[in-house]
Every structure is written in structure tokens, then in C-alpha cells.
Amino acid sequence: MKRYFTAVEAYVASPTEAGKAEIDLALSKAYSKIDKAIKQGTLHRNTGSRKKSRLVRFWQRTSATLQDSSSSTSSAEIAS
């Protein structure tokens, strides 16, 4: 999960297509690890669901911040 958070933060710092692909790959790997832990009985299924939800919420919050900052930049460009 830490790799996913790091990838999202790096993407927000400098958005690129490669960064987006890295986020998708990290999310897929995190989901896979969580699902395997649930299957083995290491994690309860509700705990796994909570962890997956946390990953998605983190992306939604940071991407919303990214969109807000880009829209404020475009508003400033329009004003000038």
C-alpha cells in the first residue's frame, strides 16, 4: 500500500502519463496482495474491503486537489 501512496503523491507533484500508469499498476498489485491475504485468512474480508476503500479514497482526494489547483490556474489565465 505504501508504494501506491508514494506513486499517487509523485503523480500529483508532476502529472504525466507514465505516472498514471504507475498508479494503476501499484493499485492492481495492492489489490492482489490484499485479496491473497483474505484468501489465506490473514485478513478478515471486511478489513480487506476497508483497505481497498482507503486506497481509492486517497486517489479521489488527491486527484480532486490536483483538479482544483489546475482549475484555479486556468481561472487566473482567463482573468489576465
Contacts in CASP RR format, 6 or more apart in sequence:
PFRMAT RR
TARGET T0000
AUTHOR 0000-0000-0000
METHOD contacts of the structure
MODEL  1
MKRYFTAVEAYVASPTEAGKAEIDLALSKAYSKIDKAIKQGTLHRNTGSR
KKSRLVRFWQRTSATLQDSSSSTSSAEIAS
1 30 0 8 1.000
1 51 0 8 1.000
1 54 0 8 1.000
1 55 0 8 1.000
3 26 0 8 1.000
3 29 0 8 1.000
3 30 0 8 1.000
4 23 0 8 1.000
4 26 0 8 1.000
4 27 0 8 1.000
4 29 0 8 1.000
4 30 0 8 1.000
4 55 0 8 1.000
4 58 0 8 1.000
5 58 0 8 1.000
7 19 0 8 1.000
7 22 0 8 1.000
7 23 0 8 1.000
7 26 0 8 1.000
8 23 0 8 1.000
8 58 0 8 1.000
8 59 0 8 1.000
8 62 0 8 1.000
9 62 0 8 1.000
10 19 0 8 1.000
10 22 0 8 1.000
11 19 0 8 1.000
11 20 0 8 1.000
11 22 0 8 1.000
11 23 0 8 1.000
12 62 0 8 1.000
12 63 0 8 1.000
12 65 0 8 1.000
12 66 0 8 1.000
15 66 0 8 1.000
23 59 0 8 1.000
27 55 0 8 1.000
27 59 0 8 1.000
30 52 0 8 1.000
30 55 0 8 1.000
31 52 0 8 1.000
31 55 0 8 1.000
34 43 0 8 1.000
34 48 0 8 1.000
34 51 0 8 1.000
34 52 0 8 1.000
37 43 0 8 1.000
37 48 0 8 1.000
38 44 0 8 1.000
38 45 0 8 1.000
38 48 0 8 1.000
43 51 0 8 1.000
END
